[in-house]
């Protein structure tokens, strides 16, 4: 290694590592609760199965493994000084319903391969060649699919657990507390998952870009500058349910039409803003009969922005527009906020090492720097230590969908760039 650059990495070894990552993404895709689709949620039998597979692959490269008190799967490659802090690499293994096979998963598997490339022999085992250890984290609940609260696994690691979450329930009425016990975890020991800031020197995550910017640029890799701030709401519109045939239009208080107009207002307001994204992903009408004017409608709003203040300003604009819409239609509306996360800015040092890793891997133009409108575990870990991210090109930008994709060649470049980034971090002082 010279000045942080890994001159010894054989191209064949990196290509082999990429092929292994792609094959293991396929293998994990077969661990699913839904036949013909990929669905893998927190504290499920599928969660346990992928943790066992990840642990097996971690041990294969010399990591000492453990499952923590929140169900995260961790693997440690210590430094020569066993008490030295660690650089954490990782992502998540859970999915949305009917997911793709790369979101989160590719970052965990790439981290394992980076350890394989960087480790050095230490007697009968392996150690980190740097003044810090390397820890691979396979987080357990980034998506929040089962209980509606994202980032549970990484929040526990960050020491940011809220005891109110124990009362969250899934669609079957199982509480988070009950699910912990059924999984074999002890809710009373959740604090043991928390780490101290002095135990880490940073967190690096490789992830597919969940958008089309790199594909449009014709580039493979990018540095991430920040992760979006987010707010999520459940909204209810109240009108009056009446007979569909007997109620003239001037007497209708149609909650579904009010909610539909609200959804169009979200699109109109957000599409005129820079780096503000609003999405209505759920919409239900009640009582839901074909011959009844809907008396109530419920819908979700996912609002994201590069900066917290801009996000909040747009929410205020949406609220004013909903007041106007419902006033015209003689309806009432209310909102309940179910999630709020501040924007997380990647640390300048870790942006620099990721940029250096890309430069050492891909010759040519300066690496792109992109804002991430999607959320990641780094949003939680950023409260504990510095965070950096590497994006991989996602053809057509589609994600949270079976058509989600990444090219094996880009994975090879990403593995090399992530290994180079770790080496550059090792060459830095402090």
Residue pairs with C-beta under 8 A, 6 or more apart in sequence:
1 7
1 8
1 129
1 423
1 426
1 427
3 427
4 353
4 356
4 420
4 423
4 424
4 426
4 427
4 428
5 360
5 420
5 423
5 424
6 117
6 118
6 360
6 416
6 419
6 420
6 423
9 117
9 416
9 419
13 117
14 117
14 412
14 415
14 416
15 412
17 113
17 116
17 117
17 412
17 415
18 113
18 408
18 409
18 411
18 412
18 415
19 408
20 109
20 113
21 106
21 109
21 110
21 113
21 411
21 415
22 408
22 411
24 53
24 57
24 109
25 101
25 102
25 105
25 106
25 109
26 101
27 53
28 50
28 53
28 93
28 101
28 105
29 38
29 101
31 40
31 46
31 49
31 50
31 53
32 38
32 39
32 40
32 46
33 39
33 40
33 41
33 44
33 45
33 46
34 97
34 98
37 97
37 98
37 99
37 402
38 95
38 98
38 99
38 100
38 101
38 402
39 46
39 95
39 96
39 97
39 98
39 99
39 145
40 46
40 47
40 50
40 93
40 94
40 95
40 99
41 47
41 94
41 95
41 141
41 143
41 145
41 146
42 71
42 94
42 140
42 141
42 145
42 146
42 147
42 152
42 153
42 179
43 71
43 140
43 141
43 146
43 176
43 179
43 180
43 182
43 183
43 185
44 146
47 71
47 93
47 94
47 140
47 183
48 183
50 93
50 138
51 67
51 71
51 73
51 93
51 138
51 140
54 73
54 75
54 93
54 108
54 112
54 138
55 65
55 67
55 73
55 75
57 109
57 112
58 65
58 73
58 75
58 112
58 115
58 136
59 65
59 75
61 77
61 112
61 113
61 115
61 116
61 119
61 126
62 77
62 115
62 119
62 125
62 126
63 75
63 76
63 77
63 112
63 115
63 136
64 75
64 76
64 77
64 78
65 73
65 74
65 75
65 76
66 74
66 76
67 73
67 74
68 74
68 156
68 157
68 192
68 193
69 156
69 185
69 186
69 189
69 190
69 191
69 192
69 193
70 140
70 152
70 153
70 156
70 157
70 185
70 190
70 193
71 140
71 141
71 153
71 183
71 185
72 137
72 138
72 139
72 140
72 153
72 154
72 156
72 157
72 193
73 93
73 137
73 138
73 140
74 135
74 136
74 137
74 138
75 112
75 115
75 135
75 136
76 86
76 133
76 134
76 135
77 115
77 119
77 126
77 127
77 128
77 133
77 134
77 135
77 136
78 84
78 127
78 128
78 133
79 86
79 127
79 128
79 130
79 131
79 132
79 133
80 122
80 127
80 128
81 131
84 131
84 132
84 133
85 132
85 133
85 198
85 199
85 200
85 201
86 132
86 133
86 134
86 135
86 199
86 200
86 201
87 130
87 132
87 133
87 134
87 135
87 200
87 201
87 202
87 203
87 204
87 422
87 425
88 135
88 136
88 137
88 200
88 202
88 203
88 204
88 381
88 385
89 111
89 114
89 115
89 134
89 135
89 136
89 137
89 203
89 204
89 205
89 206
89 418
89 422
90 107
90 108
90 111
90 135
90 136
90 137
90 138
90 139
90 203
90 205
90 377
91 104
91 105
91 106
91 107
91 108
91 111
91 137
91 138
91 139
91 142
91 205
91 206
91 207
91 376
91 377
92 104
92 105
92 107
92 108
92 138
92 139
92 140
92 141
92 142
92 143
92 153
92 154
92 377
93 104
93 105
93 108
93 138
93 139
93 140
94 104
94 139
94 140
94 141
94 142
94 143
94 145
94 153
95 103
95 104
95 143
95 145
96 103
96 143
96 145
96 400
97 145
98 401
98 402
99 400
99 401
99 402
99 404
100 398
100 399
100 400
100 401
100 402
100 403
100 404
100 405
101 404
102 208
102 394
102 404
102 405
102 406
103 207
103 208
103 210
103 399
103 400
103 404
104 139
104 142
104 143
104 207
106 206
106 207
106 208
106 392
106 406
106 411
107 205
107 206
107 207
108 136
108 137
108 138
110 206
110 411
110 414
110 415
110 418
111 136
111 137
111 206
111 418
112 136
113 415
114 134
114 415
114 418
114 419
114 422
115 134
115 136
117 415
117 419
118 128
118 129
118 134
118 419
118 422
118 423
119 126
119 127
119 128
119 129
120 126
120 127
120 128
120 129
127 133
128 134
129 426
130 422
130 423
130 425
130 426
131 426
132 201
132 425
132 426
134 422
137 154
137 157
137 377
139 153
139 154
139 157
139 377
140 152
140 153
141 147
141 150
141 151
141 152
141 153
142 150
142 151
142 153
142 154
142 375
142 376
142 377
143 150
144 150
144 151
144 152
144 339
146 170
146 179
147 165
147 168
147 169
147 170
147 176
147 179
148 168
148 338
149 165
149 168
149 338
149 339
150 339
150 375
151 341
151 375
151 377
151 379
151 380
152 165
152 176
153 377
154 377
154 379
154 380
154 381
155 161
155 162
155 380
156 190
156 193
156 194
157 193
157 194
157 195
157 380
157 381
157 384
158 194
158 195
158 380
158 381
158 383
158 384
159 191
159 194
159 195
159 383
159 384
160 380
160 383
161 190
161 191
161 193
161 194
165 176
166 175
166 176
166 177
166 187
167 175
167 176
167 177
168 175
168 176
169 175
169 176
170 179
174 182
177 187
180 186
180 187
180 190
181 187
195 384
197 384
197 385
200 384
200 385
201 385
201 386
201 425
202 347
202 349
202 350
202 385
202 386
202 387
202 388
202 425
203 378
203 381
203 382
203 384
203 385
203 386
203 387
203 388
204 350
204 353
204 354
204 387
204 388
204 389
204 390
204 418
204 421
204 422
204 425
205 376
205 377
205 378
205 387
205 388
205 389
205 390
206 389
206 390
206 392
206 414
206 418
207 376
207 389
207 390
207 391
207 392
208 391
208 392
208 393
208 394
208 399
208 404
208 406
209 215
209 222
209 370
209 372
209 391
209 392
209 393
209 394
209 397
210 372
210 373
210 374
210 394
210 397
210 399
210 400
211 373
211 374
211 394
211 397
211 399
212 394
212 396
212 397
213 222
213 368
213 370
213 397
214 220
214 221
214 222
214 368
214 370
214 391
214 392
214 393
214 394
215 393
215 394
215 395
215 396
215 397
217 368
219 362
219 365
219 367
219 368
219 393
220 362
220 392
220 393
220 409
220 410
220 413
220 414
221 358
221 361
221 362
221 367
221 368
221 390
221 391
221 392
221 393
221 410
221 413
221 414
221 417
222 358
222 367
222 368
222 369
222 370
222 390
222 391
223 346
223 351
223 354
223 355
223 358
223 367
223 368
223 369
223 370
223 389
223 390
223 391
224 346
224 351
224 354
224 369
224 370
224 371
224 372
224 388
224 389
224 390
224 391
225 345
225 346
225 351
225 369
225 370
225 371
226 306
226 343
226 344
226 345
226 346
226 371
226 372
227 343
227 344
227 346
227 372
227 374
227 375
227 376
227 378
227 379
227 382
227 387
227 389
228 275
228 277
228 304
228 305
228 306
228 343
228 371
228 372
228 373
228 374
228 375
229 304
229 305
229 306
229 307
229 308
229 311
229 341
229 342
229 343
230 302
230 303
230 304
230 311
230 339
230 340
230 341
230 375
231 303
231 311
231 312
231 315
231 337
231 339
231 340
231 341
232 300
232 301
232 302
232 303
232 337
232 338
232 339
232 340
233 300
233 301
233 303
233 335
233 336
233 337
233 338
234 298
234 299
234 300
234 335
234 336
234 338
235 259
235 262
235 298
235 299
235 300
235 301
235 322
235 333
235 334
235 335
235 336
236 296
236 297
236 298
236 333
236 334
236 335
237 255
237 256
237 258
237 259
237 262
237 296
237 297
237 298
237 299
237 326
237 331
237 332
237 333
238 255
238 295
238 296
238 331
238 332
238 333
238 334
239 252
239 253
239 254
239 255
239 258
239 293
239 294
239 295
239 296
239 297
239 329
239 330
239 331
239 332
240 252
240 253
240 293
240 295
241 286
241 287
241 292
241 293
241 294
241 295
241 296
242 251
242 252
242 292
242 293
242 295
243 291
243 292
243 293
244 290
244 291
244 292
244 293
245 291
247 293
252 293
253 293
253 295
253 329
253 330
253 331
254 293
254 294
254 329
255 285
255 286
255 294
255 295
255 296
255 297
255 331
256 283
256 285
256 294
256 297
257 294
257 329
258 297
258 325
258 326
258 329
258 331
258 333
259 283
259 285
259 297
259 298
259 299
260 283
261 325
261 329
262 280
262 299
262 321
262 322
262 325
262 333
263 280
263 283
263 299
265 318
265 321
265 322
265 325
266 278
266 279
266 280
266 301
266 318
267 278
269 278
269 314
269 317
269 318
269 321
270 276
270 277
270 278
270 303
270 314
273 305
273 310
273 314
274 306
275 305
275 306
275 307
275 310
275 371
275 373
276 303
276 304
276 305
276 306
276 310
276 311
276 314
277 302
277 303
277 304
277 305
277 373
278 301
278 302
278 303
278 304
278 314
278 318
279 301
279 302
279 303
280 299
280 300
280 301
280 302
281 300
281 302
282 298
282 299
282 300
283 297
283 298
283 299
283 300
284 297
284 298
284 299
285 294
285 296
285 297
286 294
286 295
286 296
286 297
286 298
287 294
287 295
287 296
288 294
301 318
301 335
303 311
303 314
303 315
303 318
304 311
304 373
304 375
305 311
305 314
305 343
306 343
306 371
306 373
307 343
308 342
308 343
311 343
319 335
322 333
323 333
325 331
326 332
326 333
341 375
341 379
344 378
344 379
344 382
344 387
346 378
346 386
346 387
346 388
346 389
347 386
347 387
347 388
349 386
349 388
349 425
349 428
350 386
350 387
350 388
350 421
350 425
351 369
351 388
352 424
353 388
353 421
353 422
353 424
353 425
353 428
354 388
354 389
354 390
354 417
354 421
355 367
355 369
356 420
356 421
356 424
357 390
357 416
357 417
357 418
357 419
357 420
357 421
357 422
357 423
357 424
358 367
358 390
358 417
358 420
359 366
359 367
360 416
360 417
360 420
361 413
361 416
361 417
361 420
362 413
362 417
370 391
372 389
372 391
374 399
376 389
378 387
378 389
381 387
388 421
390 414
390 417
390 418
390 421
392 406
392 410
392 411
392 413
392 414
393 406
393 407
393 410
394 404
394 405
394 406
395 405
395 406
395 407
396 403
396 405
398 404
398 405
